[in-house]
Amino acid sequence: MARTSSSGYARCINVMHELIKECDSRAEIVATLVARFGISRSQAYRYLRKAGNNGAQTAVPNPEVPLTVTLPPDVTQELRQYASCMGITLNQLVAQVLVAHFHGNDCHQSGDGRRQLSPREHEVMNWLKQGKTSADIALILGISERTVNFHVHNIMHKLDVVNRSQALVQASRLGLIDLT
């Protein structure tokens, strides 16, 4: 059985305080905890004892989950540079991007809510505008073709389009680039 995290423990204790007020018996409290948190009956009884001894709500710490991500070295270097320009650490940048992605937000939005391209994405868009392929852009910028495709994918995602031509037209409509 997995060990309960400190935030999981605090949540159990806090729920226990509410259950003590609501339930008629210790057995009912324990059964509710077992069902709600998937813990053993003996663990639920231990929590019941601790909640009774504590007598007050327990602060729930903000859980942080360690995460390992493996990226190509050139992508990692660009992310480090971008994070440095933003005045944050690489870990903070990756966390912001993940949170924004899962909450349906975009990290690059202007004050009026329009999606913005990063400086590197602008650079890639300008080369796309000139008809360059990913391989050409990679040679020009001194990065891998895979990294160029990564930027092109991000551009298309931000602009909600499915190909490079649509990205150019949409970016022009939004005033992000000038096609003339």
N, C-alpha and C positions, 0 to 999 in steps of 0.2 A: 504494500500500500504506500502511496506517495505521501511524503511529509507535507503538512499544511504550511503554507507560507504565512508570514507575519500578518499580511493583509487579510488572508483567508481566516486566520485565527481571530483577528479583531472583529471581522464580520460575524463569525459564529458567536462570539461572546455578546456582541450587540444584539443579534437576533435572539439570543438566549434571554437577555433582559426583557425583551418584548414578550417572548413566550411565557416567561414567568408570570407576567401580568395577565396574559390571556388564557392560559391553559389551566386545567383543574388538577392535573397530576404530573408528577415527574416523568412517568412512563410516556405520557402524551407529548411532553416537551422533547424527550429523547427521540421518540419516533418521528416527530416533525423535523428535528435536526438531521437525523439519518437520511430521511427522504430528500430534504432540501439541499444538503451539502455532500451527500454520498460518503459520509464518514461512518465508522463502526459505532456500534452501541456503546462500547467501552469508552471510545473517544468522546462521544456525546455526553456520557456521564461525567467524564473528567472536565469537560467544558462547563457543565452544569455546576460542578463544585467550584470551579474558578469564578464563574459569574456570581455565585452566591457569596464567595469570599470577597470579591472585588466590590460589588454593590453599585458600581457606576459604569457608564458607557466607556468603551475603550476606543481610543483614537485609531482610525484606520490609516495606516501609512500608504503613501502613493507607491504602488508596486512598480518596479522597473525590471524589465525582462532583458537579460543579456541576449544579443543577437549578433551572429557572425555572418557577414556578407562577403563573398569573394567576387571581385570585379577585375576586369583587365587593368593592368598597371596604368595605362594611359587614361582610362576613365577615372581611376582613383586619383591620379595626379590632377586632372581637371576639377574633380570635386573638391579636392583640398584647396586648390587655388580659388575656386568659387566661394567656398566656406570662409577662407581667409579674407576675401574681399567683403564678405557680409559681416565679418567680425565675430564669427561663431566657429565652433569646432566641427570637424567632419562628422562626429557622432550626432551633434545637434542638427546638422543639415540633413543627414539621413533620417533622423527621427521626424523632423518637420515634413519631409517629403512623404514618408510613410503615413503619417497622420493625415496629411492633406489628401493623399490618394484615397485612403479608406473612408474619409469623411466627405469625399466628392468635391473637395476644394482644389484650388490651384495655388501653388506657392508663388507664382509669378502673375499677380494681378495688380492692375493699377488702381488708383483710388476710386475710379468710376466703375470698377468691377470687370473691366476688359482684361482678357488674358494677355500677358506680356511674354515676349521671348527673351531668353537670357542673351547676354552679349555673344556667346559662342553660337547660339541658334540664329541670331541675326547674321552673323558671319556666314554660316552655312546657307541661309536663305539667299543672301546676296550672290553666292556662287551658283546656287540652283537657278536663280533668276537668269544667270548668264549661260545656262544650259549645261553646266558641268555635271559629270557623273559622280557617284560616291567615291570612286577610285581617284578621279581627278582632284576632288576636294581634299581627300586624304593626303595626297602628295603636296598640294598647295599649303595646307595647314600644318603638315608634319604630324598628323595623327593617323590612327589606323582606320581602315575602311569601315570596320565594325563600329568604331566610335562615331563616324560620320552618320552611319545608319541609325545609331542610337539617337543622335540629335534630330535627324529627319523624322524618326518615329515620334519623338517628343513634340516636335513642331506640329505634326499632323494631329496628334492627340489634343494639343492645346487649341488648335484651330477647328477641331471637330470635322476633319476631312479624311478621305481615304487614299489620296495619292498626292504626288508632288505638285502636279499642275493645279489641283484644287487648293493646295496649301498656298501657292503663289497668288492665286486669284483672291482667296479669303484674306491673306495678309495685306494685300493691296486695298481691299474693301475696308479693312479695319484701320488702315493708315499706318501699318507697321513697316511696310516697305513701299517703295515707289517703283512701279514696273516700267516707267519711261526711261 
